[in-house]
Amino acid sequence: MLFILHALDKPDSMHIRAETRPAHLEFMANYNTPVGGPLLDSEGNMCGSMIVLDVADRAEAEAFVNEDPYGKAGLFASVSLHEFKKVAWPE
């Protein structure tokens, strides 16, 4: 099942993102994430994350959200998780 994770960083939290990034990337390697990366503000600074997760079910997607080092470090002001139906996708 595909899920979209959309998370926005707390204001003035770039230091949390920078300190936690290596652990986050290592964590991501354990999951099938066909698309993912940082969201950028109008000045090109990282301000959130968007990840497409390909997991067995919602429970696994929620486990990802709960165990992601970014979330555990308190980086995000908001997180949304939505099941996604693929209609158009680059092959």
DSSP file (Angstrom, degrees, kcal/mol; ACC not computed):
  #  RESIDUE AA STRUCTURE BP1 BP2  ACC     N-H-->O    O-->H-N    N-H-->O    O-->H-N    TCO  KAPPA ALPHA  PHI   PSI    X-CA   Y-CA   Z-CA
    1    1 A M              0   0    0      0, 0.0    54,-2.5     0, 0.0     2,-0.4   0.000 360.0 360.0 360.0 143.6    0.0    0.0    0.0
    2    2 A L  E     -AB  54  84A   0     82,-0.5    82,-2.8    52,-0.2     2,-0.3  -0.799 360.0-179.6 -99.1 139.9    1.2    3.5   -0.7
    3    3 A F  E     -AB  53  83A   0     50,-2.2    50,-3.0    -2,-0.4     2,-0.5  -0.986  20.3-139.8-134.5 145.9    1.0    6.3    1.8
    4    4 A I  E     -AB  52  82A   0     78,-3.1    78,-2.2    -2,-0.3     2,-0.6  -0.934  13.0-161.7-105.3 125.0    2.0   10.0    1.6
    5    5 A L  E     -AB  51  81A   0     46,-3.0    46,-2.3    -2,-0.5     2,-0.5  -0.938   9.9-178.3-104.1 124.0    3.7   11.4    4.6
    6    6 A H  E     +AB  50  80A   0     74,-2.5    74,-2.6    -2,-0.6     2,-0.4  -0.984   7.2 172.6-124.9 118.7    3.7   15.2    4.6
    7    7 A A  E     -AB  49  79A   0     42,-2.7    42,-2.6    -2,-0.5     2,-0.4  -0.986  19.0-154.1-132.7 137.8    5.4   16.9    7.5
    8    8 A L  E     -AB  48  78A   0     70,-2.1    69,-3.3    -2,-0.4    70,-1.5  -0.928  23.4-122.7-111.3 133.9    6.2   20.6    8.2
    9    9 A D  E     - B   0  76A   0     38,-2.7    67,-0.3    -2,-0.4    66,-0.1  -0.323  26.8-106.4 -70.9 152.5    9.1   21.6   10.4
   10   10 A K    >   -     0   0    0     65,-3.0     3,-0.9    64,-0.1    -1,-0.1  -0.441  51.7 -86.2 -67.5 152.2    8.7   23.7   13.5
   11   11 A P  T 3  S+     0   0    0      0, 0.0    -1,-0.1     0, 0.0    36,-0.0  -0.304 111.5  11.7 -59.1 146.3    9.9   27.3   13.1
   12   12 A D  T 3  S+     0   0    0      1,-0.1     3,-0.2    -3,-0.1     4,-0.1   0.853  90.8 123.0  55.4  41.2   13.6   27.8   13.8
   13   13 A S    X>  +     0   0    0     -3,-0.9     4,-1.9     1,-0.1     3,-0.8   0.184  23.1 114.3-117.1  16.6   14.3   24.1   13.8
   14   14 A M  H 3> S+     0   0    0      1,-0.3     4,-2.7     2,-0.2     5,-0.2   0.845  75.7  59.3 -57.3 -33.4   17.0   23.8   11.1
   15   15 A H  H 3> S+     0   0    0      2,-0.2     4,-2.3     1,-0.2    -1,-0.3   0.873 104.0  50.4 -64.1 -35.9   19.5   22.7   13.7
   16   16 A I  H <> S+     0   0    0     -3,-0.8     4,-2.0     2,-0.2    -2,-0.2   0.932 111.6  48.1 -65.6 -45.3   17.3   19.7   14.7
   17   17 A R  H  X S+     0   0    0     -4,-1.9     4,-1.5     1,-0.2    -2,-0.2   0.932 113.6  46.9 -60.4 -46.7   17.1   18.7   11.0
   18   18 A A  H  < S+     0   0    0     -4,-2.7    -1,-0.2     1,-0.2    -2,-0.2   0.912 114.5  45.8 -64.0 -43.5   20.8   19.0   10.5
   19   19 A E  H  < S+     0   0    0     -4,-2.3     4,-0.3     1,-0.2    -1,-0.2   0.829 120.3  39.5 -68.8 -31.8   21.7   17.1   13.7
   20   20 A T  H  X S+     0   0    0     -4,-2.0     4,-2.4    -5,-0.2     3,-0.3   0.578  88.2  94.5 -96.4 -12.3   19.2   14.3   13.0
   21   21 A R  H  X S+     0   0    0     -4,-1.5     4,-2.8     1,-0.2     5,-0.3   0.872  82.3  51.9 -54.1 -46.9   19.7   14.0    9.2
   22   22 A P  H  > S+     0   0    0      0, 0.0     4,-2.1     0, 0.0    -1,-0.2   0.928 113.5  44.6 -58.5 -43.4   22.2   11.1    9.3
   23   23 A A  H  > S+     0   0    0     -3,-0.3     4,-2.3    -4,-0.3    -2,-0.2   0.887 112.8  52.4 -66.3 -38.3   20.0    9.0   11.6
   24   24 A H  H  X S+     0   0    0     -4,-2.4     4,-2.6     2,-0.2    -1,-0.2   0.932 110.1  47.3 -62.3 -46.5   17.0    9.8    9.5
   25   25 A L  H  X S+     0   0    0     -4,-2.8     4,-1.2     2,-0.2    -2,-0.2   0.881 111.9  50.3 -65.1 -38.4   18.7    8.7    6.2
   26   26 A E  H  < S+     0   0    0     -4,-2.1     4,-0.3    -5,-0.3     3,-0.3   0.914 111.6  48.9 -63.5 -42.7   19.9    5.5    7.9
   27   27 A F  H >< S+     0   0    0     -4,-2.3     3,-1.7     1,-0.2    -2,-0.2   0.907 106.4  56.6 -61.7 -43.7   16.3    4.8    9.1
   28   28 A M  H >< S+     0   0    0     -4,-2.6     3,-2.1     1,-0.3    -1,-0.2   0.806  92.6  70.1 -59.9 -30.8   14.9    5.5    5.6
   29   29 A A  T 3< S+     0   0    0     -4,-1.2    -1,-0.3    -3,-0.3    -2,-0.2   0.686  91.0  61.8 -62.7 -17.3   17.2    2.8    4.2
   30   30 A N  T <  S+     0   0    0     -3,-1.7     2,-0.3    -4,-0.3    -1,-0.3   0.450 101.5  62.5 -86.7  -0.9   15.0    0.2    6.0
   31   31 A Y  S <  S-     0   0    0     -3,-2.1     2,-0.9    -4,-0.1    24,-0.1  -0.876  85.5-113.5-126.5 154.8   11.9    1.2    4.0
   32   32 A N        +     0   0    0     22,-0.5    22,-2.6    -2,-0.3    -3,-0.1  -0.799  42.5 167.3 -85.7 107.0   10.7    1.2    0.4
   33   33 A T        -     0   0    0     -2,-0.9    20,-0.2    20,-0.2     3,-0.1  -0.816  14.6-177.6-124.8  89.2   10.3    4.9   -0.3
   34   34 A P  S    S+     0   0    0      0, 0.0     2,-0.4     0, 0.0    -1,-0.1   0.809  76.6  16.0 -58.7 -31.3    9.9    5.4   -4.1
   35   35 A V  E    S+C   52   0A   0     17,-0.7    17,-3.4     2,-0.0     2,-0.3  -0.999  77.7 133.6-142.9 139.1    9.9    9.2   -3.7
   36   36 A G  E     +C   51   0A   0     -2,-0.4    15,-0.2    15,-0.3    -3,-0.0  -0.935   8.4 127.9-176.6 157.3   10.9   11.4   -0.9
   37   37 A G  E     -C   50   0A   0     13,-1.9    13,-2.4    -2,-0.3     2,-0.1  -0.938  52.8 -54.5 166.2 176.9   12.8   14.5    0.1
   38   38 A P  E     -C   49   0A   0      0, 0.0     2,-0.3     0, 0.0    11,-0.3  -0.456  43.1-127.9 -76.7 146.8   12.7   17.8    1.9
   39   39 A L  E     -C   48   0A   0      9,-2.2     8,-2.9   -32,-0.2     9,-0.8  -0.696  27.3-143.7 -84.0 146.8   10.2   20.5    1.2
   40   40 A L  E     -C   46   0A   0     -2,-0.3     6,-0.2     6,-0.2     2,-0.0  -0.914   0.9-137.5-118.5 141.4   11.7   23.9    0.5
   41   41 A D    >   -     0   0    0      4,-2.8     3,-2.1    -2,-0.4     6,-0.0  -0.201  46.5 -82.5 -81.7-176.8   10.5   27.3    1.5
   42   42 A S  T 3  S+     0   0    0      1,-0.3    -1,-0.1     2,-0.1    -2,-0.0   0.663 131.7  51.6 -65.3 -15.7   10.5   30.3   -0.9
   43   43 A E  T 3  S-     0   0    0      2,-0.1    -1,-0.3     0, 0.0    -3,-0.0   0.360 121.4-104.7-100.2   3.6   14.2   30.9   -0.1
   44   44 A G  S <  S+     0   0    0     -3,-2.1     2,-0.3     1,-0.3    -2,-0.1   0.572  74.8 138.4  86.2   9.6   15.2   27.3   -0.8
   45   45 A N        -     0   0    0      1,-0.1    -4,-2.8     2,-0.0    -1,-0.3  -0.664  62.7-102.5 -88.7 144.0   15.6   26.3    2.8
   46   46 A M  E     + C   0  40A   0     -2,-0.3    -6,-0.2    -6,-0.2     3,-0.1  -0.436  48.1 161.5 -63.6 132.8   14.4   22.9    4.0
   47   47 A C  E     -     0   0A   0     -8,-2.9   -38,-2.7     1,-0.3     2,-0.3   0.287  58.6 -19.5-138.0   7.6   11.1   23.4    5.9
   48   48 A G  E     -AC   8  39A   0     -9,-0.8    -9,-2.2   -40,-0.3     2,-0.3  -0.979  64.1 -97.6 172.1-170.8    9.5   19.9    5.9
   49   49 A S  E     -AC   7  38A   0    -42,-2.6   -42,-2.7   -11,-0.3     2,-0.4  -0.985  14.1-167.7-139.4 147.4    9.4   16.5    4.4
   50   50 A M  E     +AC   6  37A   0    -13,-2.4   -13,-1.9    -2,-0.3     2,-0.4  -0.983  19.1 172.5-133.8 124.2    7.3   14.6    1.8
   51   51 A I  E     -AC   5  36A   0    -46,-2.3   -46,-3.0    -2,-0.4     2,-0.6  -0.997  26.5-148.4-135.5 134.0    7.7   10.8    1.5
   52   52 A V  E     -AC   4  35A   0    -17,-3.4   -17,-0.7    -2,-0.4     2,-0.4  -0.919  24.0-161.5 -96.3 120.2    5.9    8.2   -0.4
   53   53 A L  E     -A    3   0A   0    -50,-3.0   -50,-2.2    -2,-0.6     2,-0.7  -0.864  13.7-160.1-103.6 135.8    6.0    5.0    1.6
   54   54 A D  E     +A    2   0A   0    -22,-2.6   -22,-0.5    -2,-0.4     2,-0.2  -0.903  38.0 146.7-113.0  98.8    5.3    1.6    0.0
   55   55 A V        -     0   0    0    -54,-2.5     3,-0.1    -2,-0.7   -24,-0.0  -0.760  60.0-103.9-131.3 172.0    4.4   -0.6    3.1
   56   56 A A  S    S-     0   0    0     -2,-0.2     2,-0.3     1,-0.1   -54,-0.1   0.867  89.8 -26.0 -67.8 -38.5    2.1   -3.5    3.9
   57   57 A D  S  > S-     0   0    0    -56,-0.1     4,-1.8     1,-0.1     3,-0.4  -0.945  73.0 -78.1-164.9 177.9   -0.6   -1.5    5.7
   58   58 A R  H  > S+     0   0    0     -2,-0.3     4,-2.9     1,-0.2     5,-0.2   0.859 121.3  60.9 -60.4 -36.9   -1.5    1.6    7.7
   59   59 A A  H  > S+     0   0    0      1,-0.2     4,-2.1     2,-0.2    -1,-0.2   0.904 105.9  46.4 -59.4 -41.0    0.0    0.1   10.9
   60   60 A E  H  > S+     0   0    0     -3,-0.4     4,-1.9     2,-0.2    -1,-0.2   0.881 112.0  51.0 -69.1 -36.9    3.5   -0.1    9.2
   61   61 A A  H  X S+     0   0    0     -4,-1.8     4,-2.0     2,-0.2    -2,-0.2   0.911 111.3  48.0 -64.7 -41.8    3.1    3.5    7.9
   62   62 A E  H  X S+     0   0    0     -4,-2.9     4,-2.5     1,-0.2    -2,-0.2   0.866 108.0  55.1 -66.9 -35.9    2.2    4.7   11.4
   63   63 A A  H  X S+     0   0    0     -4,-2.1     4,-1.9    -5,-0.2    -1,-0.2   0.900 106.0  52.7 -62.5 -39.6    5.2    2.8   12.8
   64   64 A F  H  X S+     0   0    0     -4,-1.9     4,-1.7     2,-0.2     3,-0.3   0.954 110.4  47.1 -58.0 -50.5    7.4    4.7   10.3
   65   65 A V  H  < S+     0   0    0     -4,-2.0    -2,-0.2     1,-0.2     3,-0.2   0.913 114.5  46.8 -58.1 -44.4    6.0    8.0   11.5
   66   66 A N  H  < S+     0   0    0     -4,-2.5    -1,-0.2     1,-0.2    -2,-0.2   0.766 118.8  39.2 -72.0 -26.0    6.4    7.1   15.2
   67   67 A E  H  < S+     0   0    0     -4,-1.9    -1,-0.2    -3,-0.3    -2,-0.2   0.542  81.0 118.7-103.8  -8.5   10.0    5.8   14.8
   68   68 A D     X  -     0   0    0     -4,-1.7     4,-2.4    -3,-0.2     3,-0.3  -0.393  65.7-134.4 -59.9 127.3   11.5    8.3   12.3
   69   69 A P  H  > S+     0   0    0      0, 0.0     4,-1.8     0, 0.0     6,-0.2   0.823 103.9  59.0 -55.1 -32.8   14.4   10.1   14.0
   70   70 A Y  H  4>S+     0   0    0      2,-0.2     5,-2.2     1,-0.2     4,-0.4   0.961 110.1  41.9 -59.6 -49.8   13.1   13.4   12.8
   71   71 A G  H >45S+     0   0    0     -3,-0.3     3,-1.4     1,-0.2    -1,-0.2   0.908 112.7  53.1 -63.8 -42.6    9.8   13.0   14.6
   72   72 A K  H 3<5S+     0   0    0     -4,-2.4    -1,-0.2     1,-0.3    -2,-0.2   0.807 106.7  54.2 -63.9 -28.7   11.4   11.5   17.7
   73   73 A A  T 3<5S-     0   0    0     -4,-1.8    -1,-0.3    -5,-0.2    -2,-0.2   0.517 117.7-112.6 -83.1  -5.2   13.7   14.6   17.9
   74   74 A G  T < 5S+     0   0    0     -3,-1.4    -3,-0.2    -4,-0.4   -64,-0.1   0.767  70.7 139.6  82.6  25.3   10.7   17.0   17.8
   75   75 A L      < +     0   0    0     -5,-2.2   -65,-3.0    -6,-0.2     2,-0.3   0.871  47.4  78.5 -68.9 -37.6   11.4   18.4   14.3
   76   76 A F  E     -B    9   0A   0     -6,-0.3   -67,-0.3   -67,-0.3     3,-0.1  -0.537  47.5-172.7 -90.8 137.5    7.8   18.6   13.0
   77   77 A A  E    S+     0   0A   0    -69,-3.3     2,-0.3     1,-0.3   -68,-0.2   0.767  85.4   8.4 -83.6 -32.5    5.1   21.0   13.8
   78   78 A S  E     -B    8   0A   0    -70,-1.5   -70,-2.1     2,-0.0     2,-0.4  -0.996  61.7-169.8-150.2 148.6    2.6   18.9   11.9
   79   79 A V  E     -B    7   0A   0     -2,-0.3     2,-0.4   -72,-0.2   -72,-0.2  -0.997   4.8-174.7-138.6 131.5    2.5   15.5   10.3
   80   80 A S  E     -B    6   0A   0    -74,-2.6   -74,-2.5    -2,-0.4     2,-0.4  -0.974   4.7-166.0-126.2 146.7   -0.2   14.0    8.0
   81   81 A L  E     +B    5   0A   0     -2,-0.4     2,-0.4   -76,-0.2   -76,-0.2  -0.992  12.4 174.9-133.7 122.3   -0.4   10.5    6.6
   82   82 A H  E     -B    4   0A   0    -78,-2.2   -78,-3.1    -2,-0.4     2,-0.1  -0.986  33.7-117.4-132.6 137.2   -2.7    9.6    3.8
   83   83 A E  E     -B    3   0A   0     -2,-0.4     2,-0.4   -80,-0.2   -80,-0.3  -0.475  37.3-149.0 -65.7 145.6   -3.3    6.4    1.8
   84   84 A F  E     -B    2   0A   0    -82,-2.8     2,-0.7    -2,-0.1   -82,-0.5  -0.970  12.2-152.1-128.2 131.9   -2.4    7.1   -1.8
   85   85 A K        -     0   0    0     -2,-0.4     2,-0.4   -84,-0.1   -82,-0.0  -0.913  23.5-134.3-103.6 116.0   -3.8    5.6   -5.0
   86   86 A K        +     0   0    0     -2,-0.7     3,-0.1     1,-0.2    -2,-0.0  -0.548  42.7 149.9 -73.2 124.1   -1.3    5.6   -7.8
   87   87 A V  S    S+     0   0    0      1,-0.4     2,-0.4    -2,-0.4    -1,-0.2   0.653  72.3  25.0-116.5 -49.1   -2.8    6.8  -11.1
   88   88 A A  S    S+     0   0    0      2,-0.0    -1,-0.4     0, 0.0     0, 0.0  -0.978  71.8 154.6-121.1 133.7    0.2    8.5  -12.8
   89   89 A W        -     0   0    0     -2,-0.4     2,-0.1    -3,-0.1    -3,-0.0  -0.953  45.3-108.5-157.8 132.6    3.7    7.4  -12.0
   90   90 A P              0   0    0      0, 0.0    -2,-0.0     0, 0.0     0, 0.0  -0.426 360.0 360.0 -64.3 137.4    6.9    7.6  -13.9
   91   91 A E              0   0    0     -2,-0.1     0, 0.0     0, 0.0     0, 0.0   0.423 360.0 360.0 -94.7 360.0    8.0    4.1  -14.9
